[in-house]
């Protein structure tokens, strides 16, 4: 079996990125080769360093105007790009070159799109008195939260839930399911 490499894109604290790195840390066939971030202060970079995962910090010009990010992904022999709390739209040239998955903290197609991330999703779910929320793992296309859905898991929204308590429930679903689904996707490539 050939060795397969994952590249993670993260903008923030990197809890999902850490969960993914832990999940694959002992895998003989799949490894997290690198973590890329648009935020030089992202805690995800510190988490990656703990796992001896290469990191690359880029700016808007490097992502949208130069081949820097593409070149780095090719150098890393990337087989799958995984978005883990990455907030910028991915340019089409990367989407066409690499299979790419994302996780959304809500049940798409509702509560998705530009500016619908994190607590904004949880607040909207609670404001609309939804009975359920959950996670959606999907392929990435050139629109926010619009790619083909791979997997969804849901949880009950309690009447007393706040965006913070709902966020905790969603994080548990993310940690439980995202690494496993990533493994299924990369094994199907």
Buried (B, 14 or more C-beta within 10 A) or exposed (E): EEEBBBBBBBBBBBBBBBBBBBBBEEBEEBBBBBBBBBBEEBBBBEBBEEBEBBBBBBEEEBBBEEEBBBEBBEEBEBBBBBBBBBBBBBBEEBBEEBBBBBBBBBBBEBBBBEEBBBEBBBBBBBEEEBEEBBBBBBBBBEEBBBBEBBBBBBBEBEEEBEBEBBBEBBBEBBBEBBBEBBBEBBEEE
